[in-house]
Amino acid sequence: MKFFINLIRNLLGGLIALIDLITRGSKQKREPAVQQRIETEVSRLSLYQFFACPFCIKTRRAIYKLNLPIEKRNASQGSPYRDELLVEGGKIQTPCLRIEKEDKVEWLYESSEIIKYLNSRFA
Ligand SMILES: N[C@@H](CCC(=O)N[C@@H](CS)C(=O)NCC(=O)O)C(=O)O
């Protein structure tokens, strides 16, 4: 039973991901020097995610629109990133943005909070 629920979940998620891909539109464009600076800043961020999770798709869409090359880390069963998310972030819930700061690492959960954070820094 669990297998079929997961199958339906993944099929639906895959469909949403496909629709997202088709309807994404264009990315934000910046002067090369500005984009370069932003890419350096973004290298301190990574997104823990599942491919077919609708909240992750929503977050990836915002990341795409903002033209941010944030590293995506697959946190599904069997991945070392899953353990990292649990141990360091505190729970298995995606999406989660890992933010590396000068002196500490922060783990930001909730798609709306992540998008708000990214917009406030990079929009
Ligand atoms: N309110 C959260 C919901 C996130 C959520 O429910 N994520 C699911 C995946 S779609 C999750 O991480 N579930 C835990 C699991 O699958 O182990 C958000 O907007 O980010």
The ligand as a Tripos MOL2 file, in Angstrom:
@<TRIPOS>MOLECULE
LIG
   20    19     1     0     0
SMALL
NO_CHARGES

@<TRIPOS>ATOM
      1 N1          5.0270   23.7530    5.0260 N.3       1 LIG1
      2 C1          6.1860   23.1020    4.4720 C.3       1 LIG1
      3 C2          5.7770   21.7250    3.9870 C.3       1 LIG1
      4 C3          6.9580   20.8900    3.5370 C.3       1 LIG1
      5 C4          6.6310   19.3990    3.4190 C.2       1 LIG1
      6 O1          5.5630   18.9410    3.8210 O.2       1 LIG1
      7 N2          7.5540   18.6470    2.8350 N.am      1 LIG1
      8 C5          7.4050   17.2180    2.7450 C.3       1 LIG1
      9 C6          7.7630   16.7430    1.3380 C.3       1 LIG1
     10 S1          6.6440   17.3180    0.1220 S.3       1 LIG1
     11 C7          8.3710   16.5400    3.6950 C.2       1 LIG1
     12 O2          9.4730   16.9950    3.8720 O.2       1 LIG1
     13 N3          7.9470   15.4220    4.3040 N.am      1 LIG1
     14 C8          8.8010   14.6370    5.1650 C.3       1 LIG1
     15 C9          9.1980   13.3270    4.5520 C.2       1 LIG1
     16 O3          8.8190   13.0490    3.4090 O.co2     1 LIG1
     17 O4          9.9370   12.5820    5.2180 O.co2     1 LIG1
     18 C10         6.7740   23.9710    3.3820 C.2       1 LIG1
     19 O5          6.0610   24.8070    2.7960 O.co2     1 LIG1
     20 O6          7.9910   23.8710    3.1240 O.co2     1 LIG1
@<TRIPOS>BOND
     1     1     2 1
     2     2     3 1
     3     2    18 1
     4     3     4 1
     5     4     5 1
     6     5     6 2
     7     5     7 1
     8     7     8 1
     9     8     9 1
    10     8    11 1
    11     9    10 1
    12    11    12 2
    13    11    13 1
    14    13    14 1
    15    14    15 1
    16    15    16 2
    17    15    17 1
    18    18    19 2
    19    18    20 1
@<TRIPOS>SUBSTRUCTURE
     1 LIG1         1 GROUP 0 **** ****
